[in-house]
């Protein structure tokens, strides 16, 4: 019997960076105002590339040295797909030549990557099988650039992992996936509405968020799902090497660390550089840490997402 493991991680960010000072030129805000409230200094914005383009770059990096025909599954976690159909994952499949892969997108907003990773681990049962799990977003197309309560938060990017079913012992140790649909009104984007026949084609609604309620939700529910995940695995908080949280707000991450009574050093952040990239954020963070040698084979890692839905998710993985 073999088990799934994360064999490789990768990330791709658009080149165009937008600083807080840049935003202050188009809305009433400042670098100090944004940094103080969010921890964000800059974010990447895609000017020519769509979500599939970012995901394809990640997929190509993950498949370097691999046979694309051996890929069984491609899941793209996104809340900003290229289209309602085809799935972004199908566009990735075509671009990399993974002709044997089943493909679909998964929409769980900022918990999407953790959800997708859990689904892939459970679906990947063929010994030697491979899956691409990618979080990719171009959230800039859902932003109202005159609304400083949301526009300052979001950025574009993609990150992902290659999952292989070839380990001799379990690497995916526990997971908790939670949804709180009754709180959905506190964070929304891309809403559509019924149109009378023959109604006009309308655009998607931009982000709307109740920041106070989302902060309260995240700082209470994320520690809960992390604790439940570790209890399921029989692992103590002190045994975990790294907690890779969704990069939504530095204040939220600090508060989660405080509630768990853990040092902030165990909660690495890249939000200052990239902002909130929703379903891509944990994967981008993991890939960056791996590149720097700060996340290594054998490390015990918690991945935790939270956000639109509202959702919260945690997964315990041995790298």
N, C-alpha and C positions, 0 to 999 in steps of 0.2 A: 504494500500500500504506500502511495506517495501523497504528499501534501502540497498545498499552494504556498508560495513565498513571493515576496517582492524581490525580483532579480535585478532591477535597474530602475532608476528614476531620471526624469529629464524635465526641463522647463524651456519656455520660449516667451520672450517679452517683446512687444513692439519697440522700435527704436525711439519714437517720439515721446519725450518726457515733458510733462506739464507741471511746473512748480506751483507752490502756493502763491508766490508773487505773480505768476502768470494769471492765476484765477482772480487775483485782486484787481486786475485790469478790466475784467468783464462783469464783476459782481461786487457787492459790498461785503468785503471780507479782508483778511490780512493773514500773513504767514503766522503771526503769533496766535491769532484767534483759532486757526485750524490746528496748529500743533498742540496748543493747550488742551483742546477738547478731544482730539483724535489720535495724536501722535504721528500724523501724516505730514510729510514734507513735499512729496512728489508722487506722481502716478504716471503710468505709461498709457498712451492713447493710440489706438489703431486708426490710421488715416486712410489706408488703402486695403488693409487685410480684414477679412471677415472671421467669424469664430472658427469656421472649418480650416481656414488658412493657418491659424495659430495651432490648432489641434494637429494638423498634418505635419507641421514642423516638429512637434513633440514626438509624434508617432515615428517619423523617419529616424530621429535620434535613438529612440528606444529599440528600433529594429535593426540598427547597425550591426552587421555580423550575424543576423538571424535570417531565416527563410520566411518571408511573409506568408507563404502558403501554409505554414505551420501554425498560424494564428487561428484560434478557435472562436474568439469572441472579442468584439470591440464595443466598449461602452464609453460614451461621452456624456459627462455630467455638465449640464449647462442650463441657464435660464435665459440665454441670449442666442438661440440657434440661428443659423442662416435662414431657415424657413420652417414652416409647420411640417412640411414634408418636401424632399426627403430628409431623413434623419442626418444630423451632422456626422454621426458615426459612419453612415453609408458613404459619405463624401470622403472621409478618411480612408475607408476600405479601398475605394477606387484609386485614390492617390498613391497608396503604398502597395497595391497589388495583393492584398490579403483576401484572395478570392474565396477562401473556405470559411471565412469568419461570419458568424451571426453578428448583426449590428443593430444597436438601438441607442437612443438618447435617454437620459434619466434626468428628470426635473425635480429636484428637492432643494433648489436655491443654494444657500451657503453650506448646507449639509450634504450637498450632492455628491462630492467626491467620496466621503465616508460611506454613504449609501451605496454608491456604485462599486466601491471596493468590496463591500460585504456581499453584494449580489454576485460579483465576479468570482469570489472565492467559493461560493456555494455552487455556482454553475460549472466551474472548471474541474471536472472530475476525471478526464482522460489523462492517464499517466503520460507525462511529457508534454501535455497541452500548454498553450500560451494564451494570455489575454492582454489586451491593451485597455487600461483604465485611465481615462484622461478627463481632467477638468479644464474647461475652456470657456472664456467669456469675452465678449466685446460689449461691456456694460455701458460704454459711452453712447451707444445708440438708444439707451433707455433713460438717459440723463436729461433733465431740464437744466440747462447751463445758467439759468437765472435764479435757481433755487439753491441758496447756499447751504440749506440744511441737509441736502442730499448730494449735490453736485461735487462737493469737496471730498466726498468719501470714496468714490469708485474709480477703478482703473481696469485696464484690459490686460489679458495675459492667459497663458495656458501652462499646465504642468501635468505630468502623468507618470505612470509606472508600468513596467512590464511584469506581469505575474506569470510565474511558471509553476506547473504542478510536477515538481521533481524532488521535493524535499523529503527527507526520511523521518522528520518529526514535525509536528504542527508549528506553524509560524503565526497563523491567525488565531489568537487565543480567546477572544471574547468580543462581543459587540452589543451595543444598545442603540436602537434606532427609534426615535420618538417624534410624534407629530402632535401639534396642538392647534387643530383647525379653528377652534373657537377664538383664537387670537390672531387669525389671518389678517384682520383689518389693520393691524399695526404696521404692516410692511407689505407693500404691493408694487408691482411694476408690470407693464405690458398688458394691462387689462383691456379686454374687448367687450363689446355689448351687442345684443341682437339688433339687426337692421331691418326695417320694413322693406318689403319687396316693391320695386327694385332699389334697394338701398345703396348708398355710395360706399366705396372702399375707404375705410378710415384707418388712421395710423394707430400705433400702440401708445397707451398712456404711460407717461414717465414714472419714475420712482415717487412713491409717497410713503413717508415713514413717520411714526411717532417715536422719536428718539428716546424719550424718557421710558416708555413702556418696553421698547426693545432692550434697553440697557438693563432694566429690572429683570426681564425675562432671562437674558443671557447670564447675568451674574448669579442667578439662583438655579436655573435648570442645568447649565453646563456642569457645575460641580456635582449635581445629582447624577447625571448620566455617566460621568467619569467614575464616580464612586461605585455605581451599580455595575459598570463594566468590569472594574477591577475585582469587585466582590464575586462576580460570576467566574472569573478566572482564578480566584484565590490568591491574588497578588496584592501586596501592600503598596500604598502610595510611594513609600520611600524606595521601593525596588525599581520604579520606572526611571529610565534615564532621561527621557525627553517627553514633554507634552507639546504637541504641535497643534495649536488652536487656530481656528479660522481667524484670519487677520482682518477683523472688523474695526476694532478700536483698541488702542493701547490701554486705555483705562479699564476696559472690560477684562482684558487679559491679566492685568495686575490684580484686579479684584478677585478673579477666579483663583489665582495663585494664593491670594490671602485667605480666601474661604477654605482652601484645601490645606492651609498651613504649610505651604511649600515655598522654597526660595524661587524668586523670579528668574534666576539663572536657568532653571529647568524649563522655562517657557520662552524659547527664542522667538524673535519677531523680525519681520522685514517690512512691516506696514509703513515705515517711514519712507521707503523707496517706492513701493508699488501700490499703496492704498488697499482698498477692499476689492479683491478680484473674485469674490463669491466662490463658486464651486472650484475655482482654480487655486485658491489661496494655500490650502494645506499642501497640495502637490508641489507648488512653486517653492514653498518653504522647505519641504523635504529635499527636493532636488538641489537647492542652494546649499543646504547643510551638508549633503553628501559630497558636493563639489569641494567644499572647504574641509572635508575630513571630520566634520563635527557630528555626523550621523553615520555610524559604521555597522558592518555586519555583526550581529549578536546583540546590538542595542535593543532594549525593551522600550517601545515607543507607544504613546497614546496619541491617536489622531482624533480631533474633536471639531465638529462643525456645528453651527447654529445660525438661524436666520429665518428667511422667508418661509411661510407655511402656517404658522411658525413651526420650526423643526429644531431638534437638537439630536446629535448623534456622536457616539464615541466608539472607537475600535482600538483594541490592544493588539499590537503586532510585534513580533520578534523580527528585526531586520536580518 
